[in-house]
Amino acid sequence: MDAVRLPRHATKIVATLGPSTSTMELIEQMIHHKVSCMRLNFSHGTAQDHIDRAAMIREAARRAGREVAIMADLQGPKIRVGKFAEGRVHLEAGAKFILDAARTEPGDVNAVGLDYKDLPRDVKPGDRLLLNDGLIVLSVDAVKGDAVHTTVRLGGVLSNNKGINKQGGGLTAPALTAKDMEDIKTAMSFQADYVAVSFPKNGTDMEMARQLCNVAAAEFGHRPGLIAKIERAEAIPNLEEILAASDGIMVARGDLAVEVGNAAVPALQKKMIRMAREMDKITITATQMMESMINNPVPTRAEVSDVANAVLDGTDAVMTSAETASGKFPLETVQEMSRICEAAESAEDKRLDADFSGSYSRIDQSIAMGALFTAHHLGAKAIVALTESGSTPLWMSRHRAHIPMYALTSRLATQRKMALYRNVRPLLMDSETDRDTALAQAEAHLKRRGIVQTGDIYAITCGEPMGEPGGTNMLKICKVA
């Protein structure tokens, strides 16, 4: 482990695991360097691969002395071309090219098969198809049976199984496939803390995913959080209902940018993060954040600005993909991202958000807001929440209080889920039903960890009677003796 001072930042880091991060030692180092959530990408690997990796994460977290969340990221529909006889072809601008859903033989420079058999029913003449993240552009000339006849507008190399997007959206593929349903069962077998759903179009897609997750997790007494990956143009007008049906969203800028255009994404990112915070949901900003570090030991200045701007937008977490899954410098990527988060947060306006004029009908939510307001004006060293469900820390984390928040819970699943909440440090503490004893234990817990010391002021919230989710009804301001 590095002996140098580790950055302290409120924004969480989600790291994707893969061949480059397949050892216990490296995963432990990543946790040590402030990774709060490990992403398992179900687009790759077998069920057993994910089960084994999840076990490794749990053991690495135990060794590091800090619990992290595990996010199972479902593959979603495979909207891709098939394979080529030579592995790839070079398409020339102006050439004719056929996407044939009925083709079974390997493709060539004239035509290729499709994994997504419904494409001929989803397109019409004049539509534009963007392949391989928009590097290849085809315009649809005609649809003849199972064959989509196109003209190449932007040529280049097209290789096996590259993705297909329709400019402006409109592909009808369902968000959840048969494979996703099996993968949900796998993810629940190791109690993944979050499940990320690919390509949801509306709130109904997320409600269906939640039902499937809850059924698969019932035998384990587990309920995962659901993250909606905003990747389709159709999701944008339905963003509010998607958020209402989810625990958070991922600003998945890759496929989204291909469908709506690169220029539209920065404003959409800000809109999504703002709306999620207003609706008490979490946000993860993802795709190409440190892309150059797949091959280089340092990021570009543009990438540094990209990560910093996501932090300043108020995202809960920033995410790596290939940088840590298959890149040459996975640990260095995490270290750089940590430093950027800390530097960006140090530049934030230290005033408390001026958004306390809203009405709060729930007692527990009013207590959470009162804790933030009081702690800010007293210059408290910390805000502490004794919590069972994690709701109070979530509400407090929606506001830029710039005071460290510590969430003490007796539930391991709650601790892991809170690992993604911005500016919340979740800690496990034995349950205690007597209020005064619990408060004394909480202060002793904080003192042992060096969080508070004699003379420090901190705010603490809890519920009475103790141990009931959603029962926070008390705020106490304490000075450490």
N, C-alpha and C positions, 0 to 999 in steps of 0.2 A: 504493500500500500504506500502511496505517496505520503511523505512527511510534511509536505507543504500544506498551508491553510486551504481547506476546501471551500468553494464558494457557498454562500447561503442565499437562497433565492426562493421566492414564493411560487414561481411558475414551475410546474412539474414537467418531467421529461418521460416520454414513452419511447422505449427502444424496441425495435423489431429484432427478434432472434432468428438465426439462420446458420448456415455453415460456418460463418466467421465468428459466431458467438455460441459455440457448442460445448464449451468446457465450464465446469463448475467454478474454476478460478476466475475466469474472465467475467462471468455473470456476477460473481461476488464483487469484483472490482467495480463493475458498472453500478451496482447498488450502492457501493461505498461512495461513488462519485455522483450520487443524487438521482439516479434513475428511480422513478416511483412506480412505473408500470411496465411490464414486459408484454409485448404483443406477439402472439402466435398467429402466423399467417396461414390460414387453412387452404389457401390456393396452392400450397406446396406441402409435400410430405404426407406420410400416412398417419392414421389415427394413433398408432403406437408411438410414432415420432413425437406427436404433440403431448401424449401422456407422459412419455419419458422426460421431455423438456420441462413440462410443468412440475414434475417431481424434482428436477434439478433446480428450478427457480425457488421452490419452497425451501430446499435444503440450503441453497446459497443465501437466501434471506435470513435463515436461522443463523448461519455462520456470521453474516454481516451484522446481526443484531437489529435488523430493521425490516419490517414486513413491507411487501410491495404487492400491487394488484397484478392480476393476470388478465389480459384481454384476448379473447378468442375472436379473430377477425374472419368472418365467413366469406367464402369465395364469391357467392352470388352467381348469377347467370353467366355462362361462358359465351360472350358475344365476340367471337373470334373467327379468323380464317382458319382453314385446315393446314395441312402440311404440304411442302413442296418436294418434288423428287430430288432436287439438289439442295434442299434445306432453305433456299432463298432464291429470289429472282430480282432482276433490276427492271423496274417499270419506267418506260420512257414517257415523258409528257406528250399528250396527243394520241397515245396508243389506246387500243380497245382492250378491255379486260373484263372477264366474266366472273362473278361470284355465284357459284352453283351449289345450291343446297342438296341436290341429288348426286353430286359427283362423289365417287368413292375412291378413285385412283388419285395418287399424289398430284399436286398442282404443277403448272409450268408458267411460262411468261404470258400465256393466253387466258388461263382460267385456274381457279382453285376452289376447293370445296369449302364448306362452312360447318363450324360447330353449332352455330345458331341457325336452325332450320327455318325459323319464322321470318328471316330477313326479307324474302320476296313479298311477304304480305304486309310488311311495315314500311315499304318505300314505294315511291312513284317517280316517274320521269321529272327531272329537275332537282331532285334531292341531292344533297352533297354528303358523301360518306368520308369520314376521316379515319384513317388506319394508322396503327402504331403511334398513338398519341398525337395525331395530326401531321405527322411527317409525310404521309402519303394522302393525297386528296383525289377522290373519284367523284365524278358527276354521273347520276343515273340517267341513262338514255331510254331504257325500256325494261319492263319486267315481262319475261316470257316463261310462264310456268314456274319452275323452281330456280330459274336462272335470272340473275340481275345483270343486265348488260350496262357497262359503264365506259366512260372515257377518262383516261388519266389526266388530271389537271396539274397535279404536283407529283412528280415522279421521284424515284429513289429505290433503295433496297427494301424489299418486303420479305420477311423471313417467317418461319413456321409460327402458327398460333398467335399472331399479333391481333390486338384488339380492334374492334370496329365501333365507331360512334357515328351517330347521325347528327349533323349540324342542326341545332335548335331542339334536339331531343325528339322523342316520338317512338322509340323502340318499345315494344309491348312485353318484353321478357319479364317474368315475375321476379320479385326481389328474392324469394326463397325457393330454392331448387330441392330436389330429392337428396342431393349430396349435402346441402346445408342442413337438412333435417337430421341426417345421420351425424353430421359434425356437431350439431347442438348436443346430441346425446353424449358424444365423446367429451365435449367441453364441460358438460355438467358432471361427468364421471370424476373429474378432478376439481370440480367446483370453481370454474372460471368466474372471476369477480365481475367481469364485463363481457358482453357479447356485442360485437360490432356487426351491423347488418348492412350489406352492400346493396347499393342501387335502390333504396326505398323511394317510392313515388308519392306516398301519402301516409296519413296516420294509420290507415287500415293495415298496411304492410308491417308497421311496427307493432300493432296490436296482435297480429297473427304471430309474429316472432316471439312476443312476450308469452303468449299462451303456450307455444311449443317449448320455450325455455322453462316455464314454470312446471309443466307436466314432466319434462325430463329431469328436473332438479328436485321434484317433490320427495323422492325416496331419500334424498340427502338432507332434507330440511333446508334447502338453499334457494335463494332468489337473486339471480344476477342482475346487475344494471344493464340497460340496453343503450347502445350508442348507434345513432343513425348516421351513416356515411352519406353526406350530401354530394352526390356525384352526377345526378341527372338534372337536366334543365327543368323537367316536370316537377322536381322537388321544390324549386324556388317559390312558386306561388302557393305551395302547400306547406311552407316552412313552419307556420304556427301550429298546424295540426300535427305535424311530425314531431315537433318539440313537445307538444302536450302528451304524446304517446310514448315518449322516450325519456331516458335519464340524462341524455346529453347528445351532442352531435359531433361529428368529425368533419371539419372543413377539408374535404378530400379534393384538393385543387387540380389533380391530374385529369381525370375523366371529366370533371366539371368544366375545366378550362377548354377542353376539346369541344364540348357541346355548346357552351355559351360564348366562347372566345376569350383569349387570354386577357384582353383589356378589361373585361367585366369582372374578373375575379377579385382584385383587391377591394373594390367597393362592396362586393358581395360578402367577402370575408369579414369586413367590419360590421356589416348589417347582421350577419349570422351570429357573431360573437355578442353584439349588443343585445339582440333579441333573446339569445339564450340566457344571458345574465339577468335580463328583466323577468324571465320566466323561471328563474331559479334552477337552470339546467347548466351542466358543465360543457365545456368546449375543448376539442383537441384540434390543433392546426397541423396539417400534414401535407406531405408530398414535396420532394425535392428541396427540403429546407437546407440541407448541407450536401447536396448532390455531388459536388466536386470532390468531397472527401471519400467517395468510393475509391478513388485512386490517388488522392493527394493528402498529405498530412495536415494541411491547413485549409480553411474555407476561403472562398472569395469574399471580397468586401460586400458584394451584392447579397450574398447568403447571410452574412452577419447582419446586414440591415433588415433582411427578410425576417429572421428570427426575432430581432429586437422589435420590429414593428408589430409582430404578433403578440409579443409580451405587452407592449404599450397599448394594443387594442384591448387587452384584458383577458386573453385566452387562459384557460386553466392549465393547458399542457401543450408542449410542442413535441412533434414526433419524428423519429428517424425511420427510414424504410430500408432500402438497400445499403445505406451507409453503414449500418450495424449488422444487417443480415448477411451481406456478401462482400462488403467492402474490405479494403486493406487496413483501415485504421478505425476499428469500431470503438475502442476505448477513447482514443483521441477525439473522435466525433462527440462523444458524451462530455468529455472535459471541456471542449470548445463551446458546446451548447450551454453548459453550466455557467461558464464565464460570461457569455453574452447575456444570459438571463439576468445575472446579478448586476451587470453594468446597466442594462436597460431599466431595471427596477429602481436603481439608485437615481435615475434621472426623472422618475415619475413625480408628479405633483403630490406633495405630502399632505395636502388638505384632504379631509374626509369627504367622500362623495356627498354632494349637496342634494341627496335624494331621500331624505328622511321625512318628507311631507306627505308621503302616501299613507293610506289607512291600512292598518293591520288588524284583521278580525280575529286572528288566533293569538292566544296568550303566549304560546311558545315563540312565535315569530316576533311579537312585541318585545319579549325579554331579550331575544337575540339582537334586535336593533338597539335596545337600551344599553346592552353591554358594549356594543361598538361605540356608541356616542359617548358614554361615560368614560370608557377606557381611553378614548382619544383625548378628551379634554383634561383628564387627570394625568396624562403621560404615563399610563400603566406600562409595566414591563411586558405583560402578557395578558391574553384573554384565554380563559380556560373554560371548556364545556365538558361537563359530565354527560355522556350521551349513550343511548342504547341504539337508536335508529340512525344517527348521524345527521338528522334534519337541521338541528340548530347550527352546527358548524357549517353546513352547506349554505344556509341563509347568510351567515356572517361572511362567508368567503365570497359572496357576490359583490361585496363592497370593498373598496380599496382603503382598508383601515391602516395599513402600514404598521400594524402591531402584530407580532407573531401570535398565531392562534394554536392552542394545543387542545386536541380532542381526546379525552380519556374515556375509554369504553371497556366493558368486560367482554364484548363480543368480537371474536377474531374476524368474522366476516365483515363487520362494520368497520373495523380498523383498516382492513385491506381496501374496502370500497372508498374510504375517505382519503386514501393515498393519492387520488387524482384531484382532490379539491385544492384550488389555489390558496396558498398561504395557510394551509392547515397541516399541522404535524400530528398525525394520529398515534396515540400511545395506548398500550394495553394495560389495564389496571383491574385487579380483582374486584368483583362485585361486592357491594356493601349496602345493606338495606337501611341502615341508620344514617340519617342525613349528616349529623355532626361528625360521626366517625368517618364517613365518606369524604367530607371536606378536609378533615385533618389528614387522611391518607393521601388525598390529592396533592395537598401542599408538600407533604413529605416526599411524594413521588417527584414533584418538580424540583425540590431542593437537591435530592440525590442526583438528578441529572444535570444540575448546575443551571437550570432554567431561571430560577429565582434565588435570591439570597436575602440576608437580613436587610430590612429597610425598603425592599422593593414593594411596589403596589401592583396588584393584579386583580382582574375582574374574573369572577367564576359564576357559571350558571349551572343549575341542576333542576331536577323535578322532585316534587314531594307528593305522593309517596315515591320512593326511589325505584328505579328499574322498570318503569313503564314507558315504552316508546311514545314520543309525542307529548310527554308530560312536563316539559321544562316550564317551570312557573316561578323560579326564584333567581335573582341576581344579587350577588354579594361582592362588595369591594373589600379586599383584604390587604393588610400590610404585614409583610413577613417579619415575625419577631426574631 
